[in-house]
């Protein structure tokens, strides 16, 4: 496989991942807005606890999505630094080959850490979005049961 094809495949993967992350961010933000709209004018009651927890879950999902994007950007920047080090064009290129090797290893370590951070936050973004949906359904069913019992 040529380097151009590898680069194109990487770009497609990166673009798809970004679209997925932004989709989840939009879903979480929309869910928070819907919960606020749904309770506008309502009195606070204990039956709203699941809805409050759902809203918190969606907010945390949004936060994790933002952090995932930041970690992913850090991976790209570290990859750029690594390419510069390997080509000998880094602005702070070490003068000795052994120092360059150590710098490359340090950057590789940073890349791995950043990838782990992006992956962890990405998983939690999804999990918290789903948890919020489940809590919202619990709230909705509880609200229906309470309204049925009152009438």
C-alpha positions in Angstrom: 0.0 0.0 0.0 1.5 3.4 -1.0 2.0 6.2 1.6 -0.7 8.2 -0.2 -3.3 5.5 0.3 -2.3 5.1 3.9 -2.6 8.8 4.4 -6.0 8.8 2.7 -7.2 5.9 4.9 -6.1 7.7 8.0 -7.9 10.9 6.9 -11.1 9.0 6.3 -10.8 7.3 9.7 -10.1 10.5 11.5 -13.0 12.3 9.7 -15.4 9.5 10.6 -14.3 9.5 14.2 -14.7 13.2 14.4 -18.2 13.1 12.9 -19.2 10.4 15.4 -17.9 12.4 18.3 -19.7 15.6 17.1 -22.9 13.6 16.6 -22.8 12.4 20.2 -22.0 15.9 21.4 -25.1 17.2 19.5 -27.3 14.4 20.9 -26.2 15.2 24.5 -26.7 19.0 24.1 -30.1 18.4 22.5 -31.1 16.0 25.3 -30.3 18.6 27.9 -32.2 21.3 26.0 -35.2 18.9 25.6 -35.2 18.1 29.4 -35.1 21.8 30.2 -38.0 22.5 27.7 -40.0 19.5 29.0 -39.9 20.8 32.6 -40.4 24.4 31.9 -43.0 25.7 34.3 -43.1 22.5 36.3 -42.8 22.4 40.1 -39.8 20.6 41.6 -40.7 17.2 43.0 -39.0 13.9 44.0 -40.3 12.3 40.9 -37.9 14.5 38.9 -34.8 12.9 40.4 -34.3 10.5 37.4 -34.7 13.4 35.0 -32.1 15.4 37.0 -29.7 12.5 36.9 -30.3 12.0 33.2 -29.5 15.7 32.6 -26.3 15.4 34.7 -25.4 12.3 32.7 -25.9 14.1 29.4 -23.9 17.0 30.6 -21.0 14.7 31.6 -21.3 13.0 28.2 -20.9 16.4 26.6 -17.9 17.1 28.8 -16.3 13.7 27.9 -16.9 14.4 24.2 -15.1 17.7 24.4 -12.2 16.1 26.3 -12.0 13.3 23.8 -11.7 15.8 21.0 -8.9 17.6 22.9 -7.0 14.4 23.5 -7.4 13.5 19.8 -6.0 16.8 18.8 -3.0 16.2 21.1 -2.4 12.9 19.4 -2.3 14.7 16.0 0.1 17.4 17.3 2.4 14.8 18.9 2.4 12.8 15.6 3.4 16.0 13.8 6.3 16.5 16.3 7.4 12.9 15.8 7.4 13.3 12.1 9.5 16.4 12.4 11.9 14.7 14.8 12.3 11.7 12.4 13.0 14.0 9.5 15.4 16.2 11.4 13.3 19.3 10.9 11.9 19.8 14.4 12.5 23.4 15.7 14.1 22.0 18.9 15.9 19.1 17.2 18.4 17.5 19.5 22.0 17.8 18.2 23.0 14.2 18.9 21.3 11.0 17.4 20.9 9.4 20.9 19.2 12.5 22.1 17.0 12.5 19.1 16.1 8.8 19.7 15.2 9.7 23.4 13.0 12.6 22.2 11.3 10.3 19.7 10.6 7.8 22.5 9.2 10.5 24.7 6.9 11.7 22.0 5.8 8.1 21.3 5.0 7.8 25.0 3.0 11.0 24.8 1.1 9.8 21.8 0.1 6.6 23.6 -1.0 8.5 26.7 -3.0 10.9 24.5 -4.6 8.0 22.6 -5.6 6.4 25.9 -7.1 9.7 27.1 -9.1 10.1 23.9 -10.3 6.5 24.0 -11.4 6.6 27.7 -13.3 9.9 27.2 -14.8 8.6 24.0 -16.1 5.5 25.7 -17.5 7.5 28.6 -19.1 10.0 26.3 -21.2 7.1 24.7 -21.9 5.4 28.0 -23.1 8.5 29.7 -25.3 9.5 26.8 -27.0 6.0 26.9 -27.3 6.2 30.7 -29.0 9.5 30.4 -31.5 8.0 27.9 -32.3 5.2 30.2 -32.8 7.5 33.2 -35.0 9.7 31.0 -37.2 6.7 30.1 -37.4 5.8 33.8 -38.5 9.4 34.6 -41.0 9.4 31.8 -42.5 6.0 32.9 -42.6 7.2 36.5 -44.3 10.4 35.5 -46.9 8.5 33.5 -47.6 6.1 36.4 -47.9 9.1 38.8 -50.4 10.9 36.5 -52.4 7.6 36.1 -52.6 7.2 39.9 -53.8 10.8 40.4 -56.7 10.5 37.9 
